């Protein structure tokens, strides 16, 4: 697999590995984006609760 990266004949296993890695990277990006947005949401709810108090 690694010796012939530009081979035109890739096995089903090679394709499955590529799809799996792409899915893992997409999920990591999604989780990181959610973690970046979470503090903003928490801060807004705390600010709202502070104003009401």
Secondary structure as a PSIPRED ss2 file (coil, helix, strand):
# PSIPRED VFORMAT (PSIPRED V4.0)

   1 X C   1.000  0.000  0.000
   2 X C   1.000  0.000  0.000
   3 X C   1.000  0.000  0.000
   4 X C   1.000  0.000  0.000
   5 X C   1.000  0.000  0.000
   6 X C   1.000  0.000  0.000
   7 X C   1.000  0.000  0.000
   8 X C   1.000  0.000  0.000
   9 X C   1.000  0.000  0.000
  10 X C   1.000  0.000  0.000
  11 X C   1.000  0.000  0.000
  12 X H   0.000  1.000  0.000
  13 X H   0.000  1.000  0.000
  14 X H   0.000  1.000  0.000
  15 X H   0.000  1.000  0.000
  16 X H   0.000  1.000  0.000
  17 X H   0.000  1.000  0.000
  18 X H   0.000  1.000  0.000
  19 X H   0.000  1.000  0.000
  20 X H   0.000  1.000  0.000
  21 X H   0.000  1.000  0.000
  22 X H   0.000  1.000  0.000
  23 X H   0.000  1.000  0.000
  24 X H   0.000  1.000  0.000
  25 X H   0.000  1.000  0.000
  26 X H   0.000  1.000  0.000
  27 X H   0.000  1.000  0.000
  28 X H   0.000  1.000  0.000
  29 X H   0.000  1.000  0.000
  30 X H   0.000  1.000  0.000
  31 X H   0.000  1.000  0.000
  32 X H   0.000  1.000  0.000
  33 X H   0.000  1.000  0.000
  34 X H   0.000  1.000  0.000
  35 X H   0.000  1.000  0.000
  36 X H   0.000  1.000  0.000
  37 X H   0.000  1.000  0.000
  38 X H   0.000  1.000  0.000
  39 X H   0.000  1.000  0.000
  40 X H   0.000  1.000  0.000
  41 X H   0.000  1.000  0.000
  42 X H   0.000  1.000  0.000
  43 X H   0.000  1.000  0.000
  44 X H   0.000  1.000  0.000
  45 X H   0.000  1.000  0.000
  46 X H   0.000  1.000  0.000
  47 X H   0.000  1.000  0.000
  48 X H   0.000  1.000  0.000
  49 X H   0.000  1.000  0.000
  50 X H   0.000  1.000  0.000
  51 X H   0.000  1.000  0.000
  52 X H   0.000  1.000  0.000
  53 X C   1.000  0.000  0.000
